[in-house]
Amino acid sequence: MLAYWKRQFAVAHPLVRIEGMAAEPDGRIAVHVRKGLRDANGDHWSDGIIDHVYTFRDGKVAHMEVREGTGPA
């Protein structure tokens, strides 16, 4: 998960706003986020909805999956 965020910040300035959350049938939590990216000059070049899906183990995040967003239910 740390590598994912390092890659994001290395190439752009990500802006992430939570749009909603939902429990998955298998117990994972899907956080629906609106992402925006700006390049080093501040120019906007990406926007969309993605899901960050978290698996927890012993009260801590054990895994994060990024998938095409479904948006709030």
RAJO-V172260 format. One record per residue. N is the residue number from 1. PHI is phi in whole degrees, 0 to 359 (* if undefined). OMEGA is omega as a letter, one per 40 degrees, with the letter a starting at -180 (none if undefined). NEAR is the number of other C-alpha atoms within 10 Angstrom. Layout:
# RAJO-V172260
n->N phi->PHI omega->OMEGA near->NEAR
n->N phi->PHI omega->OMEGA near->NEAR
This chain:
# RAJO-V172260
n->1 phi->* omega->i near->11
n->2 phi->299 omega->i near->8
n->3 phi->298 omega->i near->7
n->4 phi->303 omega->a near->11
n->5 phi->292 omega->i near->10
n->6 phi->298 omega->i near->10
n->7 phi->297 omega->a near->10
n->8 phi->300 omega->a near->13
n->9 phi->285 omega->i near->12
n->10 phi->288 omega->a near->10
n->11 phi->251 omega->a near->12
n->12 phi->198 omega->i near->18
n->13 phi->250 omega->a near->17
n->14 phi->285 omega->i near->17
n->15 phi->239 omega->a near->12
n->16 phi->233 omega->i near->16
n->17 phi->236 omega->i near->13
n->18 phi->290 omega->i near->16
n->19 phi->256 omega->i near->15
n->20 phi->166 omega->i near->14
n->21 phi->218 omega->i near->17
n->22 phi->208 omega->i near->15
n->23 phi->280 omega->i near->12
n->24 phi->276 omega->i near->12
n->25 phi->303 omega->a near->7
n->26 phi->270 omega->i near->7
n->27 phi->97 omega->i near->11
n->28 phi->289 omega->i near->15
n->29 phi->246 omega->i near->18
n->30 phi->259 omega->i near->25
n->31 phi->254 omega->a near->23
n->32 phi->274 omega->a near->25
n->33 phi->235 omega->i near->22
n->34 phi->266 omega->a near->18
n->35 phi->252 omega->i near->17
n->36 phi->225 omega->i near->17
n->37 phi->234 omega->i near->20
n->38 phi->235 omega->i near->16
n->39 phi->280 omega->a near->14
n->40 phi->299 omega->i near->11
n->41 phi->274 omega->a near->8
n->42 phi->89 omega->i near->10
n->43 phi->284 omega->a near->11
n->44 phi->283 omega->a near->13
n->45 phi->220 omega->i near->10
n->46 phi->200 omega->i near->11
n->47 phi->203 omega->i near->14
n->48 phi->166 omega->i near->12
n->49 phi->253 omega->i near->19
n->50 phi->227 omega->i near->21
n->51 phi->247 omega->i near->25
n->52 phi->259 omega->a near->17
n->53 phi->251 omega->a near->19
n->54 phi->253 omega->i near->20
n->55 phi->252 omega->a near->17
n->56 phi->250 omega->i near->13
n->57 phi->220 omega->a near->9
n->58 phi->54 omega->i near->6
n->59 phi->78 omega->a near->7
n->60 phi->236 omega->i near->9
n->61 phi->292 omega->i near->11
n->62 phi->258 omega->a near->11
n->63 phi->201 omega->i near->12
n->64 phi->230 omega->i near->18
n->65 phi->248 omega->i near->12
n->66 phi->249 omega->a near->14
n->67 phi->221 omega->i near->13
n->68 phi->306 omega->a near->11
n->69 phi->286 omega->i near->16
n->70 phi->257 omega->a near->13
n->71 phi->77 omega->a near->18
n->72 phi->299 omega->i near->15
n->73 phi->285 omega->none near->7
